[in-house]
């Protein structure tokens, strides 16, 4: 499964958590200066680090995900919140 990670300037250890849950590829969009981008067709899940994202981009991502019925997991920041969210499976 391919995961789109939106937000966060630097990923650090963030990619490790989705990989432990079966992600084979991680695409990263920084989210600060980007606006309308199309989600690649092969993406199966979206992770949004909402402290570090442009409002126009999140609106676009949410709309595309809804129309394609892609699960979205929102995390406040960092690996700890991401780990908890992925463990709980909360989209």
Backbone as JSON Lines, residues from 0, in Angstrom:
{"i":0,"aa":"X","n":[0.85,-1.18,0.0],"ca":[0.0,0.0,0.0],"c":[0.89,1.24,0.0]}
{"i":1,"aa":"X","n":[0.5,2.23,-0.73],"ca":[1.2,3.5,-0.78],"c":[0.5,4.49,0.13]}
{"i":2,"aa":"X","n":[1.28,5.19,0.95],"ca":[0.75,6.17,1.89],"c":[1.22,7.55,1.48]}
{"i":3,"aa":"X","n":[0.3,8.5,1.47],"ca":[0.63,9.9,1.22],"c":[0.7,10.59,2.57]}
{"i":4,"aa":"X","n":[1.87,11.12,2.91],"ca":[2.06,11.84,4.16],"c":[2.11,13.33,3.83]}
{"i":5,"aa":"X","n":[1.13,14.07,4.32],"ca":[1.0,15.48,4.01],"c":[1.3,16.28,5.27]}
{"i":6,"aa":"X","n":[2.24,17.21,5.17],"ca":[2.63,18.04,6.3],"c":[3.99,17.61,6.81]}
{"i":7,"aa":"X","n":[4.51,18.33,7.76],"ca":[5.83,18.1,8.37],"c":[6.94,18.48,7.39]}
{"i":8,"aa":"X","n":[7.82,19.32,7.86],"ca":[8.94,19.75,7.01],"c":[9.96,18.63,6.84]}
{"i":9,"aa":"X","n":[10.28,17.98,7.94],"ca":[11.22,16.86,7.92],"c":[10.51,15.65,8.5]}
{"i":10,"aa":"X","n":[10.72,14.5,7.89],"ca":[10.01,13.31,8.31],"c":[10.63,12.61,9.52]}
{"i":11,"aa":"X","n":[11.94,12.65,9.65],"ca":[12.58,11.98,10.77],"c":[12.2,10.5,10.79]}
{"i":12,"aa":"X","n":[11.64,10.03,11.9],"ca":[11.24,8.63,12.05],"c":[9.81,8.35,11.63]}
{"i":13,"aa":"X","n":[9.09,9.35,11.14],"ca":[7.68,9.16,10.79],"c":[7.43,8.03,9.79]}
{"i":14,"aa":"X","n":[8.23,7.85,8.75],"ca":[7.95,6.78,7.79],"c":[8.01,5.37,8.4]}
{"i":15,"aa":"X","n":[8.71,5.22,9.49],"ca":[8.86,3.9,10.09],"c":[7.51,3.32,10.53]}
{"i":16,"aa":"X","n":[6.65,4.15,11.09],"ca":[5.36,3.66,11.61],"c":[4.44,3.13,10.51]}
{"i":17,"aa":"X","n":[4.21,3.88,9.42],"ca":[3.37,3.31,8.34],"c":[3.99,2.05,7.73]}
{"i":18,"aa":"X","n":[5.32,2.0,7.66],"ca":[5.98,0.82,7.12],"c":[5.72,-0.4,7.99]}
{"i":19,"aa":"X","n":[5.65,-0.2,9.3],"ca":[5.35,-1.31,10.22],"c":[3.9,-1.78,10.07]}
{"i":20,"aa":"X","n":[3.06,-0.94,9.49],"ca":[1.66,-1.31,9.27],"c":[1.38,-1.68,7.81]}
{"i":21,"aa":"X","n":[2.42,-1.99,7.05],"ca":[2.24,-2.51,5.71],"c":[2.46,-1.56,4.56]}
{"i":22,"aa":"X","n":[2.87,-0.33,4.81],"ca":[3.13,0.62,3.72],"c":[4.38,0.21,2.96]}
{"i":23,"aa":"X","n":[4.28,0.15,1.65],"ca":[5.42,-0.21,0.82],"c":[6.09,1.02,0.21]}
{"i":24,"aa":"X","n":[5.34,2.1,0.13],"ca":[5.87,3.35,-0.42],"c":[5.25,4.52,0.34]}
{"i":25,"aa":"X","n":[6.07,5.54,0.6],"ca":[5.57,6.74,1.26],"c":[5.9,7.94,0.39]}
{"i":26,"aa":"X","n":[4.85,8.7,0.05],"ca":[5.01,9.93,-0.71],"c":[4.83,11.07,0.27]}
{"i":27,"aa":"X","n":[5.75,12.03,0.25],"ca":[5.69,13.15,1.2],"c":[5.46,14.47,0.5]}
{"i":28,"aa":"X","n":[4.43,15.19,0.96],"ca":[4.21,16.58,0.53],"c":[4.4,17.42,1.77]}
{"i":29,"aa":"X","n":[5.28,18.42,1.71],"ca":[5.58,19.21,2.9],"c":[4.37,19.97,3.42]}
{"i":30,"aa":"X","n":[3.55,20.48,2.54],"ca":[2.3,21.09,2.97],"c":[2.33,22.57,3.24]}
{"i":31,"aa":"X","n":[3.48,23.2,3.23],"ca":[3.53,24.62,3.56],"c":[3.26,25.52,2.36]}
{"i":32,"aa":"X","n":[3.99,25.34,1.28],"ca":[3.85,26.25,0.14],"c":[3.1,25.59,-1.02]}
{"i":33,"aa":"X","n":[2.55,24.45,-0.78],"ca":[1.84,23.74,-1.84],"c":[0.36,24.03,-1.73]}
{"i":34,"aa":"X","n":[-0.3,23.99,-2.84],"ca":[-1.74,24.27,-2.83],"c":[-2.51,23.09,-3.4]}
{"i":35,"aa":"X","n":[-2.93,23.19,-4.6],"ca":[-3.75,22.13,-5.19],"c":[-2.88,21.13,-5.93]}
{"i":36,"aa":"X","n":[-2.78,19.96,-5.37],"ca":[-2.07,18.86,-6.01],"c":[-3.02,17.69,-6.09]}
{"i":37,"aa":"X","n":[-2.85,16.89,-7.1],"ca":[-3.68,15.71,-7.24],"c":[-3.04,14.53,-6.54]}
{"i":38,"aa":"X","n":[-3.85,13.81,-5.78],"ca":[-3.38,12.62,-5.09],"c":[-3.12,11.55,-6.14]}
{"i":39,"aa":"X","n":[-1.93,10.95,-6.12],"ca":[-1.65,9.89,-7.1],"c":[-2.65,8.74,-6.99]}
{"i":40,"aa":"X","n":[-2.92,8.11,-8.12],"ca":[-3.95,7.06,-8.17],"c":[-3.64,5.85,-7.3]}
{"i":41,"aa":"X","n":[-2.37,5.55,-7.1],"ca":[-2.01,4.34,-6.37],"c":[-1.95,4.52,-4.85]}
{"i":42,"aa":"X","n":[-2.31,5.69,-4.34],"ca":[-2.31,5.94,-2.89],"c":[-3.5,5.23,-2.26]}
{"i":43,"aa":"X","n":[-3.22,4.54,-1.13],"ca":[-4.26,3.79,-0.44],"c":[-4.67,4.4,0.89]}
{"i":44,"aa":"X","n":[-3.86,5.32,1.43],"ca":[-4.15,5.95,2.71],"c":[-3.43,7.29,2.77]}
{"i":45,"aa":"X","n":[-4.02,8.22,3.53],"ca":[-3.42,9.54,3.68],"c":[-3.19,9.82,5.16]}
{"i":46,"aa":"X","n":[-2.0,10.28,5.49],"ca":[-1.67,10.73,6.84],"c":[-1.46,12.23,6.78]}
{"i":47,"aa":"X","n":[-2.15,12.98,7.63],"ca":[-2.05,14.43,7.63],"c":[-1.5,14.89,8.97]}
{"i":48,"aa":"X","n":[-0.36,15.58,8.94],"ca":[0.2,16.21,10.13],"c":[-0.33,17.63,10.12]}
{"i":49,"aa":"X","n":[-1.43,17.87,10.86],"ca":[-2.19,19.09,10.67],"c":[-1.59,20.34,11.3]}
{"i":50,"aa":"X","n":[-0.55,20.24,12.09],"ca":[0.09,21.44,12.61],"c":[0.97,22.12,11.56]}
{"i":51,"aa":"X","n":[1.3,21.4,10.52],"ca":[2.25,21.91,9.54],"c":[1.7,21.83,8.12]}
{"i":52,"aa":"X","n":[0.51,22.4,7.89],"ca":[-0.08,22.27,6.57],"c":[-0.84,23.53,6.18]}
{"i":53,"aa":"X","n":[-0.78,23.86,4.92],"ca":[-1.49,24.98,4.33],"c":[-2.98,24.65,4.27]}
{"i":54,"aa":"X","n":[-3.84,25.6,4.63],"ca":[-5.28,25.35,4.66],"c":[-5.86,25.01,3.29]}
{"i":55,"aa":"X","n":[-5.36,25.65,2.26],"ca":[-5.86,25.35,0.91],"c":[-5.53,23.92,0.51]}
{"i":56,"aa":"X","n":[-4.34,23.46,0.88],"ca":[-3.94,22.1,0.53],"c":[-4.77,21.07,1.29]}
{"i":57,"aa":"X","n":[-5.0,21.28,2.57],"ca":[-5.78,20.29,3.33],"c":[-7.21,20.22,2.81]}
{"i":58,"aa":"X","n":[-7.75,21.35,2.41],"ca":[-9.09,21.35,1.85],"c":[-9.14,20.53,0.56]}
{"i":59,"aa":"X","n":[-8.14,20.7,-0.28],"ca":[-8.06,19.95,-1.53],"c":[-7.89,18.45,-1.26]}
{"i":60,"aa":"X","n":[-7.0,18.11,-0.34],"ca":[-6.73,16.7,-0.02],"c":[-7.98,16.05,0.55]}
{"i":61,"aa":"X","n":[-8.66,16.74,1.46],"ca":[-9.88,16.19,2.06],"c":[-10.95,15.91,1.0]}
{"i":62,"aa":"X","n":[-11.13,16.85,0.09],"ca":[-12.13,16.67,-0.97],"c":[-11.81,15.5,-1.88]}
{"i":63,"aa":"X","n":[-10.54,15.4,-2.28],"ca":[-10.14,14.29,-3.15],"c":[-10.26,12.95,-2.44]}
{"i":64,"aa":"X","n":[-9.86,12.92,-1.17],"ca":[-9.94,11.68,-0.41],"c":[-11.39,11.24,-0.23]}
{"i":65,"aa":"X","n":[-12.26,12.19,0.02],"ca":[-13.68,11.87,0.2],"c":[-14.26,11.3,-1.08]}
{"i":66,"aa":"X","n":[-13.96,11.92,-2.2],"ca":[-14.52,11.44,-3.47],"c":[-13.97,10.07,-3.86]}
{"i":67,"aa":"X","n":[-12.75,9.77,-3.43],"ca":[-12.14,8.47,-3.74],"c":[-12.29,7.46,-2.61]}
{"i":68,"aa":"X","n":[-12.92,7.88,-1.51],"ca":[-13.13,7.03,-0.33],"c":[-11.82,6.5,0.24]}
{"i":69,"aa":"X","n":[-10.83,7.38,0.33],"ca":[-9.54,7.03,0.91],"c":[-9.56,7.33,2.41]}
{"i":70,"aa":"X","n":[-9.03,6.46,3.23],"ca":[-8.97,6.76,4.66],"c":[-7.92,7.84,4.95]}
{"i":71,"aa":"X","n":[-8.26,8.73,5.87],"ca":[-7.33,9.79,6.29],"c":[-7.13,9.66,7.79]}
{"i":72,"aa":"X","n":[-5.87,9.71,8.22],"ca":[-5.55,9.75,9.64],"c":[-4.92,11.11,9.9]}
{"i":73,"aa":"X","n":[-5.49,11.84,10.86],"ca":[-4.98,13.16,11.24],"c":[-4.17,13.01,12.52]}
{"i":74,"aa":"X","n":[-2.98,13.56,12.51],"ca":[-2.16,13.57,13.71],"c":[-1.71,15.0,13.98]}
{"i":75,"aa":"X","n":[-1.56,15.31,15.25],"ca":[-1.19,16.67,15.61],"c":[0.26,16.95,15.22]}
{"i":76,"aa":"X","n":[1.16,16.14,15.67],"ca":[2.56,16.29,15.3],"c":[3.34,15.11,15.83]}
{"i":77,"aa":"X","n":[4.42,14.83,15.17],"ca":[5.39,13.89,15.66],"c":[5.02,12.42,15.61]}
{"i":78,"aa":"X","n":[6.03,11.63,15.93],"ca":[5.95,10.19,15.82],"c":[5.04,9.58,16.89]}
{"i":79,"aa":"X","n":[5.05,10.13,18.09],"ca":[4.24,9.56,19.18],"c":[2.76,9.58,18.84]}
{"i":80,"aa":"X","n":[2.26,10.7,18.34],"ca":[0.85,10.8,17.98],"c":[0.54,9.9,16.78]}
{"i":81,"aa":"X","n":[1.46,9.84,15.83],"ca":[1.27,8.98,14.66],"c":[1.21,7.52,15.07]}
{"i":82,"aa":"X","n":[2.11,7.11,15.96],"ca":[2.13,5.73,16.44],"c":[0.81,5.36,17.11]}
{"i":83,"aa":"X","n":[0.31,6.24,17.96],"ca":[-0.95,6.0,18.65],"c":[-2.11,5.93,17.66]}
{"i":84,"aa":"X","n":[-2.15,6.85,16.72],"ca":[-3.23,6.87,15.73],"c":[-3.23,5.61,14.86]}
{"i":85,"aa":"X","n":[-2.06,5.17,14.44],"ca":[-1.98,3.97,13.59],"c":[-2.33,2.72,14.4]}
{"i":86,"aa":"X","n":[-1.95,2.68,15.66],"ca":[-2.28,1.54,16.52],"c":[-3.79,1.45,16.74]}
{"i":87,"aa":"X","n":[-4.43,2.61,16.9],"ca":[-5.88,2.64,17.1],"c":[-6.64,2.52,15.79]}
{"i":88,"aa":"X","n":[-5.93,2.73,14.68],"ca":[-6.56,2.66,13.36],"c":[-7.6,3.75,13.17]}
{"i":89,"aa":"X","n":[-7.39,4.9,13.8],"ca":[-8.4,5.95,13.73],"c":[-8.19,6.82,12.5]}
{"i":90,"aa":"X","n":[-9.08,6.75,11.56],"ca":[-9.02,7.71,10.45],"c":[-9.71,8.99,10.83]}
